[in-house]
Amino acid sequence: MTQQLRVASALSAAIAAALVLGLPLMILLVLDPSSQAACTSSPTGPGPASVPGIPQNLLPIFEGAAGQFQLGNDGWAYLAALNNAESTFGTNNGPGTGVLSGSNSAGAAGPMQIGIGGAATDNWDTIIAEIPAGLSGGTQPPSVYNETDAVYGAAALLKKWGAPASWQAALVAWNNYPPEIAQVTQLVAQYTQTGQGPAGTTPVTTTSPLPAGGQGCVPVSGPTTPGAVARVLPNGLAAIPQGAPAAVQEMIAAGNQIISYPYSYAGGHSPASMRVPPGPNADPGQQENGGPGYDCSSAVSFVLWGAGFGQSLLGGQVPTSWTLENAALAGAGQWVTIYAGTSGGQGHTFIEVAGIVLDTVHGTPTAPTGTGPRWQPASEVAYELYTGSFVARHPQGL
């Protein structure tokens, strides 16, 4: 363990001891790692922070669609490669291409050139119902000409045609044209070999998942960092520490799935919302910030469910912040600390995992901007403890 994590753990433990002094140390649910329950549906983690040749603003779309339809570690790269091959990321949109309106001569349309009739067949109408409602940047109903909707539609088709088990079969079904298949395959190899973090930082890993406990709800893939302390990347994703326990890696991978959602009071409070998909669309809450999202306790619960602790630690429910005051073991953990109590006179909770914090209160500027759960540096703990009153709890062994 690094010195940074030792210091952070010692500080957290000291603060937590002061907070819980004199309070009854009730333990309603104690985590037994051997009894972790896997989820019935698992998202795939995001890809890298940046990739030469792929527009930065499109990467989250490729990553999100790959996760939505469980296309494996390189799914984002295949979607990016197809978007490049079909329309140069939507920029090759002149008359007759069908990228912005209408269709090309074969009946393909939009930035992913999905068939809407003719020789290309009407593939779009077969999968439009599978595109989630409320996608950031999408339209309602989904449009084949919208970049976000088209990428998610393409992901649904590739899944239907055999990806990720057989990318070759999926690409043949997409367009049985050997030169394009060769181009896409070459682009995928290029993207997965050059994906990296911002200049001057440690490259991230995308082609191989980290060793996982095998019992969590979120496959551990996406950006990683050496050592035991997680890092918050400029795009808001957390780089998963390679030296952390599998459950900790799963928690961070889970948190990465929800950092683009807005805050929605009482949103995400059903077990169905603990998976992506469906995410908070299953239980959208008050939507006071423009759409379905998570509140503080459902965000913390999502992280715990992501590591397979939904049953053993949370009893299969999505608890309130008040309930989390009595969950697991008292005191700060070595790797994970749940803080629950009050902030501004209202119930509030947040979670520290491997030296970073997922919180719906933002003590520092966040990425993405806006409301909702966001990864923040360890200084967020001191900020919250200064402005609120919390008890600290931790899962057994973490």
Phi, psi and omega in degrees: 000141182284161179298324181301316181290323177300315181295316181297318180294318180296318180295315180299319181295319180295317179295316182297321180298321179292322183291321187266359181302125177087354180265148177295134182266073181281136176236102181276322182224123178249129183289130170245105185305330182289346182253015178300141180252133178282153176279163180275348178216134186233130174282163174257141183294165182285171179270210187282172179285328178203151179220123176304130179098348178247127177305131184303324183287344180267341182305314180299331179291313179298318181294315181296318180293320178297321177292318181302319185252015171055057182267013174084182187298328184254010181303319179302322183291321178295319178296318178296317181296318178294319178298322177292312183294323185279324186210015185050054179058039175083359184272338176273078193233033181288179180303138178088350180279333183075009183289320183261333180195162179064214179208167174280185186295339180266354180093016178265149187215157174081175183295340176259000178053055178271139183295133175239010180151176178072209182298331180283355183062169182262071178288330185301313183292343180281342184234000184301326181290343181274349180282123185298143174285152175077020178295137176297122182089353180271180178238166178225115000289162181301144181241137179294342181269353178271130185304311182297310181299319182295320180294317178295323176296319177298319179298320179296319179294315180298321176297316180299328185265011169117354177284148001269001183300321179220093178295325179300313179297320180295320180291323177297317178294326179296307179198103184284068181228100188311318179300321179289320178299319178295320179297314181296315180299319179294319179295320179299316178299320179295314183295315184288338179273340184248357178300131184204171175280182179302158182306134178090358179250171181292131177303148179262161182254133180231338189275343181227127177291154175287156174300130182238165181289342178080004182238000181276174181268349186234117174301139184272102177210170180109204186293138178230167177215144179296158174090199188249356184248130178287160177232141174269118182278161182302332179275004177096341176291155175259129174283126187280125181290126183292337181267008181271156176300157183304318181297323179293317178299320179294322178297317181291320176300322178293313179303324179298337181286341190239009186284355178259356181278148176281169172285132176220113183300129181070010178281148176074023185261030171237151179304329179298331180284354180274009176232150173238113354285165008269348183068202186292351176301336179288338184203077196289343181074202186283341176056039184288350179247025170103359180178176177299146180193193181244151168259188188299313186284327177288330176293315177297319179297321180300319179297317181290317176300324182300333177265010177085017184263010184299321181276306189289328183261324186247006176064026179077012183243175173244095190284166172277171178297328179296318179295323181294343177297339183242009181277148173063215185255150181288147176098168179284147178265170177287325182244326188226132174226126174264123176255126181222139181168231183228148174219121183064029180081001181241153178299140182205153177210153174207171186224137175255128182227116176052041172089003173231168190232134169257122188210148173268350168266136186244106178278345178224163176302143185237162170231132352297163175287175179101192183268175174103180182292131179218145173286139181219162182291170182299337179299342178298329179298310180299320179299313181293319181292333178287325185259351182222187180228120188222152165257156181249137178227160178209147175293146180301133178084354180239000000 
